[in-house]
Amino acid sequence: MATTSQRRIFIRDLRLQVSIGIYDFELAKPQAVVINVDLLLAEPERAADDSIANVLNYDIIHDGVVALAGSRHFNLQETLVEAILDLCLAQPQVVEARVSTEKPDVYGDCRVGYEVVRRRSPG
């Protein structure tokens, strides 16, 4: 009997100082941004064989997100999320990516954020 499974890699609660925002106080200094990434992976072509060469190394995603977030000023969370989605979906194993950002220090009574789910186009 054939079975299927879904494989995911995730990075949760990655807290970085990011130059982000449109208001004067946001332009003055970086602020905390919490980033979450959840990736749906394609079925492997072969068994993993306990080898990093046969899986998506999450260092690529983590290090890429850190580098991207520190690379420039982002006016909007939406722009940062889209750039992270591009990074994730550039990996051939990634079928779908869910990325969210939160600015936890904007309000004292809640967190505010943005999230997008993007699926690779077939073909």
SULNORUR-V154812 format. One record per helix or strand of 2 or more residues. SS is the DSSP state (a for helix, b for strand). FROM is the first residue (numbers start at 1). LEN is the number of residues. If there is no record, write none. Layout:
BEGIN
<<SS;FROM;LEN> <SS;FROM;LEN>>
END
This chain:
BEGIN
<<b;7;12> <a;24;5> <b;31;11> <a;52;3> <a;58;12> <a;77;13> <b;94;10> <b;112;8>>
END
